[in-house]
Amino acid sequence: MSKPLKLCVFCGQPKKMTSEHVWGEWTKRYVARTANKHNHANVFVPRPGQPEPPNVRIRAGDHLDAQVRIVCSDCNSGWLSQIQNDAKAALIPLFEGKPVVLDQAAQLAVATWITMATMTGEYLSQDDGRIAVPQSDRTWLMENRTPPAGWSIWIGHYPRQANPTQWVKASFPIVDADQLPNNLTEELLLPTMQTTAFSVGSLFAFAMSCHFPEIPRGWDWRTAPTARSLLRPIWPTSPTATDWPSLALSDNDAESFSAAAVRYFEDFAKRKGF
């Protein structure tokens, strides 16, 4: 008997899945693949102040060649490919660290590409129970070709250093404090917020999304304040054009920014006495 068809994570249709390159196979022309192995870090915070030990896997090959089989051929070769094509002109100078002016259209194209990579990259963990981005967000991206409202996205200039941040995801279960139940059930402990940091060439990207959109909108980097000067917000977009490159990130900066939200929830828990 033939195996049942899987559901595409975007259109939801039962079809044959194709291998989707998380960051796009086309990037090979502009970003060399030099690593024979890479780190893949995934941390889950089930309760405030109680992050699980990071699930760090050492994978073969360069992280930019990572693929996931969760997208149907129609989505892969159709609108997902179009998002890649629309963003290329703006992304290439970011990868290469070359001067460019990011107007509002370029900000949107790059932010949409980062959203796509974040959504597909979530499935690198091979743990569906830790998927924090809801189906409604993936449907929004498919139908509108923009990041959903409950997302905030920043980018930074990150020339390759000794130990570059490659892919770091953190996920959290966020509940409404005004309607907090007496007991936290397993369902309530499912992740509803995520942060993802990754680098491609000289581009550092950080995406935050949550079922409660006011959280990403209000994120002020209080646990990594240097991010306010080193990272540029591109979603929501700004009508003011952004000159690139910005000041360069160090390895320590990239590592600090990647874990900033985890530190915030740890500090919050200590203040509240959890």
Residue pairs with C-beta under 8 A, 6 or more apart in sequence:
4 14
5 14
5 15
5 16
6 14
6 15
6 17
6 69
6 70
7 13
7 14
8 15
8 17
8 70
8 71
8 72
8 74
8 75
9 70
9 71
9 119
9 120
9 123
9 135
9 138
10 71
10 72
10 75
10 80
10 138
10 139
10 141
10 142
11 72
11 74
11 75
11 142
12 135
12 139
13 72
13 74
15 72
15 73
15 74
16 72
16 73
17 69
17 70
17 71
17 72
18 69
18 71
18 72
18 73
18 76
18 77
19 67
19 68
19 69
20 67
20 68
20 69
20 70
20 71
20 76
20 80
20 120
21 65
21 66
21 67
22 66
22 67
22 68
22 117
22 120
22 121
22 124
23 64
23 66
23 117
23 198
23 200
24 84
26 84
26 88
27 64
27 91
27 95
27 200
27 201
28 64
30 92
30 95
30 96
30 201
31 64
31 95
31 200
31 201
33 61
33 62
33 64
33 65
34 62
35 61
35 62
35 63
36 60
36 61
36 62
37 58
37 59
37 60
37 61
38 58
38 59
38 61
38 62
38 63
38 166
38 167
39 56
39 57
39 58
39 59
39 63
39 166
39 167
40 56
40 57
40 58
40 59
40 63
40 124
40 125
40 166
40 167
41 54
41 55
41 56
41 167
41 168
41 169
42 54
42 55
42 56
42 124
42 125
42 127
42 130
42 168
42 169
42 170
42 171
43 51
43 52
43 53
43 54
43 55
43 168
43 169
43 170
43 171
43 259
43 262
44 51
44 52
44 55
44 130
44 170
44 171
44 172
44 191
45 51
45 52
45 170
45 171
45 172
45 173
45 262
45 265
46 52
46 173
46 189
47 173
47 184
47 189
47 269
47 274
48 265
48 266
48 268
48 269
48 272
48 274
49 265
49 266
49 268
49 269
49 270
49 274
50 269
50 274
51 170
51 262
51 265
51 266
55 125
59 66
63 166
63 167
63 198
64 200
66 121
66 124
66 167
68 120
68 121
68 123
68 124
70 120
70 123
71 80
71 120
75 142
79 142
79 145
80 116
82 145
83 112
83 113
83 116
83 145
84 113
84 116
86 109
86 112
86 113
86 145
87 109
87 110
87 112
87 113
89 106
89 109
90 100
90 102
90 106
90 109
90 110
91 109
91 110
91 113
91 200
91 203
93 99
93 100
93 244
94 100
94 110
94 155
94 201
94 202
94 203
94 244
95 200
95 201
95 202
95 203
96 201
96 202
97 157
97 159
97 201
97 202
97 245
98 245
99 243
99 244
99 245
100 106
100 244
101 241
101 242
101 243
101 244
102 110
102 232
102 234
102 241
102 242
102 243
102 244
103 241
104 237
104 238
104 239
104 241
107 234
107 235
107 237
107 238
107 242
108 146
108 234
108 235
108 237
110 155
110 234
111 146
111 147
111 153
111 234
111 235
111 237
112 141
112 145
112 146
112 147
114 147
114 153
114 155
114 205
114 207
114 235
115 141
115 147
115 148
115 151
115 153
115 207
115 235
116 141
117 198
117 205
118 133
118 194
118 196
118 207
118 209
119 133
119 137
119 138
119 141
121 167
121 169
121 196
121 198
122 130
122 131
122 132
122 133
122 169
122 194
122 196
123 131
124 167
125 169
129 190
130 171
130 191
131 191
132 171
132 172
132 191
132 192
132 193
132 194
132 209
133 194
133 209
134 192
134 211
136 148
137 148
137 150
137 151
137 209
140 146
140 148
141 147
141 148
147 153
147 235
148 209
149 213
150 209
150 210
150 211
150 212
150 213
150 216
151 207
151 208
151 209
151 213
151 216
151 235
152 207
152 208
152 209
152 216
152 217
152 219
152 233
152 235
152 236
153 205
153 206
153 207
153 208
153 233
153 234
153 235
154 205
154 206
154 227
154 231
154 232
154 233
154 234
155 203
155 204
155 205
155 206
155 231
155 232
155 234
156 203
156 204
156 206
156 227
156 230
156 231
156 232
156 246
156 249
156 253
156 254
156 257
157 202
157 203
157 204
157 244
157 245
157 246
157 247
157 248
157 249
158 164
158 165
158 199
158 202
158 203
158 204
158 248
158 249
158 253
158 254
159 202
159 248
160 201
160 202
161 250
161 251
162 251
163 251
164 199
164 251
164 254
165 197
165 198
165 199
165 204
165 251
165 254
165 255
165 258
166 198
166 199
167 196
167 197
167 198
168 196
168 197
168 198
168 258
168 259
169 194
169 195
169 196
169 197
170 194
170 195
170 196
170 258
170 259
170 261
170 262
171 191
171 193
171 194
172 191
172 192
172 193
172 194
172 261
172 265
173 188
173 189
173 190
173 191
173 192
173 193
174 192
174 193
174 210
174 211
174 212
174 215
175 181
175 184
175 188
175 192
176 212
181 188
192 210
192 211
192 212
193 208
193 209
193 210
193 211
193 212
193 215
194 207
194 208
194 209
194 210
195 206
195 207
195 208
195 258
195 260
195 261
196 205
196 206
196 207
197 204
197 205
197 206
197 207
197 254
197 257
197 258
198 204
198 205
199 205
199 254
202 245
204 231
204 249
204 254
204 257
206 231
206 257
206 258
208 215
208 216
208 219
208 261
209 216
210 216
219 261
220 228
221 227
221 228
221 231
221 257
221 260
222 264
223 260
223 261
223 263
223 264
223 267
224 256
224 257
224 260
224 263
226 253
226 256
227 253
227 256
227 257
227 260
229 247
230 246
230 247
230 249
230 253
230 257
231 246
231 257
232 242
232 244
232 246
234 242
249 257
